[in-house]
Amino acid sequence: MSPARKPAPTLDVERDLARTGARYVAGMDEVGRGALAGPASVGVVVMDMARWVPGGEAGSSPSSSASESSTGSGVPVSEPWHGVRDSKALSAARRTALAPTIASWAAGSAVGHAQPAEIDAVGINAALHLAGLRALGAVRAAGTPVDALVLDGSYNWLDVAPVLGQDEDPVELPPLVRTLVRADALCVSVAAASILAKVERDALMAQLAHEHPEYGWDGNKGYGSASHRDALQRFGVTPQHRRSWNLGV
């Protein structure tokens, strides 16, 4: 008997936030937290909930595009995010196919990165804070506001005190940030953010693999596989390794 298929993520959490008055609701997720090499990456996907909340219950009246995707009651005719899941539940090919479709229904999206030297300097949580702010700054620079945000997990690393990147333009956090365990499996916006972050970081690791082919980063994506750890013993560390981590060398 095949295992039961996990339910698809929904807009339940995003709609709850929209009913508090938040029109632009974002989902955020990270990838690369536990890797030995490469950046920590954070994806963000913003949804204009005026398009997806029945009856225009979001922070302002429904946009004109709502009539193109909804019935007269404001209920969507179809779900353009069909197939979106937590990135860990999808094959690499499926993630790559889904990533470009997200722009067709998201109000904005971006991926921010914190580099290995930054992770070494401030630790992983502060580095995720930096990457998350960079992603938020990118969507805002493109003209998309963020009124509320759903962050995967139980810990709000976006609220970590900034200790690096002081030369960067300050980025304000959304008025409302909600943490939620398994948000990447439960929330459409967070699942989509996880896909974008995973696809972009995997592509970066494939590029870095050309510079350092000994470590197999095109396959292990910088994580601590046996072959990666063996290569560390044989060839030592590179500038892409997190030297503050237990690399075994």
Secondary structure, 3 states (H helix, E strand, C coil): CCCCCCCCCECHHHHHHHCCCCCEEEEEEEECCCCCECCEEEEEEEEEHHHCCHHHCCCCCCCCCHHHHECCCCCECCCCCCCCCCHHHCCHHHHHHHHHHHHHCCCEEEEEEECHHHHHHHCHHHHHHHHHHHHHHHHHHCCCCCCEEEEEECCCHHHCCCCCCCCCCCCCCCCEEEEECCHHHHEHHHHHHHHHHHHHHHHHHHHHHHHCHHHCHHHHCCCCCHHHHHHHHHHCCCCCECCCCCCCC
